Amino acid sequence: MALGRTYSVALVGLNGYMVEVEADIGQTLPAFVILGLPDASLNEAKERIRSAAKNSGIPLSRRKITANLIPASLPKRGSGFDLAVTMAVLRAANDIKPTGRTVFIAELGLDGRLRPVRGILPAVMAAVQAGFPEVVVAQANLAEASLVPGATVHGYRTLARLALDFGADPQELALDFEPDDADDAGDGPALPGPCPDMADVSGQGEARRALEVAAAGAHHLLLTGPPGAGKTMLAERLPGLLPDLGDHESMEVTAIHSLCGLPSSTVQLLRRPPFENPHHSATAAAIIGGGSGLPRPGAASRAHRGVLFLDEAPEYERRVLDALRQPLESGELVIHRSAGTAAYPARFQLVLAANPCPCGKASGKGLDCTCTPVMRRRYLARMSGPLLDRVDIQLQVERVSLADFGQAGDEEDTASVAHRVRDARARQAERLRCFGLETNAQVPGRILRGDLRLAPAATRILDQSLERGVLTARGYDRVLRLAWTLADLGRRDTPDTNDIGQALGLRQAAAAAA
Amino acid sequence: MKSKDLLGRRGEDLAVGYLEALGMLVVERNWRCPEGEIDIVALDGDALVIAEVKTRRTLDYGHPFEAVGPEKLARLHRLGAAWCRDRELRMPLRRVDVVAVVDDGGGEPVVEHLKGVG
């Protein structure tokens, strides 16, 4: 029977589904048909496969070839199916032995080389989960595919070599063809450079402290201040303070970057929290993900388990900012498009930076500011209330004074701050484990005012503020969360009056200025 | 006669021999009408076979089968009907076969045959 069967993986967002590829050779005039909702790039596979097979010394049958990708209802896209279809067709023509439960994921070049594809990591993860641990990929994807625990990955450079291992006739194969690896390697791994150091920041004691607290409790952060105060400088140093990613988190982050990056740019697990810094002209699709056909991840998902920094936040379109409210709540973005629905994780730490007014001079006494009071108010109001409500720390950053600027060089460096942050993270993780939480920023008000209730003496200032109407109920919870983080940083078991006072300060600094 | 025509002639002779060896009865060769030409008309039991012969020296320009496109097939079916009208015959079982001959001049020519295409 002229039928071949192989396996591959279709990616929908980050979820991979096993795809069974059947190939049949019919006794009729030559043709090549691919069934099972192929997109344009998958349909072009016919020509790639024909040429690659011919140039590898195993030309395809001169009959009608029908390749069927099952399940037929799942839309399939991209060039990653090239190899699975080829192997199924070769099997149908009895050129190779049965391939069993081996999964094939690679694109073919016309000369018969195997080329790397995007999203290998999530694809191999899905294959292993579905019980298909044997995977064949292009040599350039081998490092990335091997990151998946439990997978037995084989990397090949050419179709001829692969066919040889599956029992093709060595007399006919073009085995002396060895493509140069450099052609496929791209520009090498796009690993983030070292994070800038806290020691570069002169003065700014209050802002440094706020950054430390934000890192320790994973609190969202808003920095307002005049241009040149160092808001961007501070924000860029936040990822350096965050602890390394755990195994599971690291897998998630690497999978997203495998999907976005150049093929073969991923060679090792990303252990450091990512930092995304989109420009304020970005559209909603660029930030939250989208695009035609099946949606692709945006900046918010690329910042998963890391920092999403929106510089000049009021300059963003309002709907872009408001689109972030959903991932801030749920840690996930579900995007619907014509070709399907994709869910991408997006649990990031949000850092917003803003000038105090359009001209940027309304700080201190603001004598140089040329903006009218209405303009100033409108400017900051572009960041909607519901969004700012989710930002725990709202801090005003002033320009560095000459005194602070002069004595540069004796500032604390990133390593020592990061050490305290790690310690504080460990303390809160210990305390929150029984609630299934990890960081103070995640703790719901129910627990804050329930199991973690503080002594009335400690919360007296808060209670008074609430009574006077200075603080909303939601604001009350936020201050409590910050106070817990401050206590963790100070190695105290519960927050004291002082922690609550400081927390109130971090919360209200911007509110007072606006 | 040009060399390509000689090659085609030789291919058709080979195809006739091949079909006869299969037990078919060749009725007519190179039947022409304004719409085109049928290379071989044969009888395979009760069925009328309209056979198209494609001959090539090498596979460098593709397999002979690849030269038979959907348009050509449709024309062969129409020619089959035209032949029956011309001979005032009713042949309810009618099919189109394609015979490919690859003949590089030396060695044994390779003959392949597809039954009932399109």
Interface residues (C-beta under 8 A of the other chain):
Chain A: Q27 T28 L29 P30 R62 R63
Chain B: H63 F65 E66 V68 L73 V98 L114 K115 V117 G118
